């Protein structure tokens, strides 16, 4: 039920931002081509990339909802993480295209035109971007969605680039045509930095980096009566779907049924205290005279 509510909320957020991004992208591209402002056109294609990200993310989220099967016994949750990686690669692709266009424009010596339409569309873009970033960050943090957080970070490049483009339009109006190219290159640098951050975060998840502080799990497990020691605590997965395994030492005379009941008590405690945990594997070991204090190793 919890995963179903999360999926519905994330999919709704993606659908709403798709509409907003499509509106901004189409308007900026039309105005950019009409005026010859490369910075506006580049910003428009960046916004168009946002809409493609939304489409890709929607499909990936649908796949991630599928129940575990024979080939994916741990579920399909990392499809969303993969989608976040694709967002970054698409950003790099768009940035390369914008940079090459700026180089060509520099050699051609083309002078763009300015108009109130150019200012208007960039102001519209800023308003929409603020809405999208705020909305996606709020839903992304609440439901711990890497894709929404990644898309919000990507949209933030639109916000910063829009501010740069407005400044560039003003310089172009004053006769400084090079400002248009400078703003376009600045947009490329912003795209590259955000893309690097997205890949770095997704890489940590895809390489099974620890998702929880072992001390949190240790505190919960040792609070269960009958647990004498806890060690080999590990966690992996995604921020909203963490898998945990740990070893606990118990009295050697404990029966199989008692051990089974105790391991379930530890599992229930961890899942209750840490809602992001979806499964816990508890390994039972008999305690010996050399058993020391509980630890996270």
Secondary structure, DSSP 8 states (H G I E B T S, - for coil): -HHHHHHHHHHHHHHHHHHHHHHHHHHHHHHHHHHT-HHHHHHHHHHHHHHHHHHHHHHHHHHHTS---SS-TT-STHHHHHHHHHHHHHHHHHHHHHHHHHHHHHHHT------HHHHHHHHHHHHHHHHHHHHHHHHHHHHT-HHHHHHHHHHHHHHHHHHHHHHHHHHHHTT-THHHHHHHHHHHHHHHHHHHHHHHHHHHHHTT---S-HHHHHHHHHTSTT--EEEEEEEEEETTEEEEEEEEEE-TT--HHHHHHHHHHHHHHHHHH-TTEEEEEEEEEE--TT-------
